[in-house]
């Protein structure tokens, strides 16, 4: 009976999320192959604060999850984008894109505080953290191997189509694997973890928020599917705790940190984690207090 319940929940999460994965990888592959990064950099203002705002909002035009955004950010930095602006992009883009927004609306149609809270908090935190990092130098943030990209952007049509198909298949297999893993964890935890334990954690606002952020960090599920994952906990946890999961996870998780090590120094990543954790915790605790 328990196994049947786990399989039912797993299939529900997987079937709901898979179309968003496929579409997100399709757009990611098109951008990766056919859009030149110089076209983006040419539109940015010189003011660093405005750069952070614009790069945070840029996720609207990059409907992919954090896995697809990190290679984009690396390439933009190699084209001389300030690292603080790249950080704002990496923090906001996984949430501020059409796929994730639509998925969140579908998962929580009756919870506008989660939908708008996720968008607003992600945008605000990305700008704040990026602005703080704008006071640091490139040498303090970036690893030494980040150099100007000298690869040629010119390819023949046949080569572009081949590169597109390779990128699409590779990204889809990776994302689908993460989705299977995440859906399995969600289904198992929902049915195997004692309800009394979940209720005891959920009753304490601080523990509930911290536990959901820790879960988001460990599970490392793609932002295009994490709303369906969080939905499995909607009956046990409050909206601020669910919001902490939905805001923190796309910004900071295990897989994204491993990928970001190819761009940023370990010390910079530690500061990044602490800043995001503190801002998400403070914001969601404040929301909890205001809703009491």
Residue pairs with C-beta under 8 A, 6 or more apart in sequence:
2 191
2 192
5 187
5 191
6 187
6 188
6 190
6 191
6 192
7 187
8 187
9 183
9 186
9 187
9 190
9 191
9 232
10 183
10 184
10 186
10 187
13 182
13 183
13 186
13 187
13 225
13 228
13 229
13 232
14 179
14 180
14 183
16 106
16 107
16 228
17 103
17 179
17 183
17 224
17 225
17 228
18 176
18 179
20 99
20 102
20 103
20 224
20 225
21 172
21 175
21 176
21 179
21 222
21 224
21 225
22 172
23 63
23 99
24 63
24 64
24 65
24 68
24 99
24 175
24 222
24 224
25 64
25 68
25 168
25 171
25 172
25 175
26 168
27 62
27 63
27 64
27 99
28 62
28 64
28 68
28 167
28 171
29 164
29 167
29 168
29 171
30 164
31 62
31 64
31 68
31 72
32 68
32 71
32 72
32 164
32 167
33 160
33 163
33 164
33 167
34 160
34 164
36 153
37 72
37 75
37 76
37 79
38 79
40 58
40 76
41 76
41 79
41 80
41 81
43 54
44 51
44 54
44 55
44 81
44 85
45 51
45 54
48 82
48 84
48 85
48 131
48 134
49 127
49 131
49 134
51 82
51 84
51 85
51 88
52 84
52 85
52 88
52 126
52 127
52 130
52 131
52 134
53 88
53 127
54 85
55 81
55 85
55 86
55 88
55 89
55 92
55 130
56 88
56 89
56 91
56 92
56 93
56 96
56 123
56 126
56 127
56 130
57 92
57 96
57 123
58 89
58 92
58 93
59 69
59 89
59 92
59 93
59 94
59 95
59 96
59 97
60 96
60 97
60 98
61 97
62 68
62 69
62 72
62 93
62 97
63 97
63 98
63 99
63 100
64 93
64 97
64 99
64 224
65 94
65 100
65 175
65 222
65 223
65 224
65 250
66 90
66 93
66 94
66 222
66 223
66 250
66 251
66 253
66 255
66 256
66 259
67 171
67 174
67 175
67 178
67 222
67 255
67 256
67 259
68 171
69 89
69 90
69 93
69 94
70 90
70 256
70 259
70 260
70 262
70 263
72 89
73 81
73 86
73 89
73 90
73 263
74 146
74 262
74 263
75 149
76 86
76 89
77 83
77 86
77 142
77 146
77 263
78 146
78 147
78 148
78 149
79 148
79 149
80 148
82 134
82 138
83 133
83 136
83 138
83 141
83 142
83 263
83 264
84 130
84 131
84 133
84 134
84 136
84 141
85 130
85 134
86 263
87 126
87 129
87 130
87 133
87 272
88 126
88 127
88 129
88 130
89 126
90 251
90 256
90 260
91 122
91 125
91 126
91 129
91 130
91 251
91 276
92 122
92 123
92 125
92 126
92 127
94 100
94 122
94 223
94 250
94 251
95 101
95 118
95 119
95 122
95 223
95 246
95 247
95 250
96 119
96 122
96 123
99 224
100 223
100 224
100 227
100 250
101 115
101 119
103 224
103 225
103 227
103 228
104 114
104 115
104 118
104 227
104 246
105 115
106 227
107 227
107 228
107 230
107 231
108 114
108 115
108 227
108 231
108 234
111 234
111 239
113 239
113 243
113 287
114 239
114 242
114 243
114 246
117 239
117 243
117 247
117 287
118 243
118 246
118 247
121 243
121 247
121 280
121 283
122 247
122 250
122 251
124 283
125 247
125 251
125 276
125 279
125 280
125 283
126 251
128 275
128 279
129 272
129 275
129 276
129 279
132 275
133 141
133 268
133 271
133 272
136 268
140 265
140 267
140 268
141 264
141 265
141 268
142 263
142 264
142 265
142 268
143 261
143 262
143 263
143 264
143 265
146 263
155 163
175 222
175 224
178 220
178 221
178 222
178 255
179 221
179 222
179 225
181 221
182 219
182 220
182 221
182 222
182 225
182 226
182 229
183 225
183 229
185 219
186 219
186 229
186 232
187 232
189 232
190 232
190 233
195 236
198 233
198 236
199 236
201 207
201 208
201 211
202 208
202 236
202 237
202 238
202 241
205 238
205 240
205 241
205 285
205 288
206 285
208 237
208 238
208 241
209 240
209 241
209 244
209 280
209 281
209 284
209 285
209 288
210 281
211 241
212 233
212 237
212 241
212 242
212 244
212 245
212 248
213 244
213 245
213 248
213 249
213 277
213 280
213 281
215 245
216 226
216 244
216 245
216 246
216 248
216 249
216 253
217 248
217 249
217 252
217 253
217 254
218 253
218 254
219 229
219 249
219 253
220 249
220 253
220 254
220 255
220 256
221 229
221 249
221 253
223 249
223 250
226 245
226 246
226 249
226 250
227 246
230 242
230 245
230 246
233 242
233 245
234 242
238 288
238 291
239 287
239 291
240 284
240 285
240 287
240 288
240 291
241 284
243 284
243 287
244 280
244 281
244 284
247 280
247 283
247 284
248 276
248 277
248 280
251 276
251 280
252 272
252 273
252 276
252 277
257 269
257 273
260 269
260 272
261 269
264 272
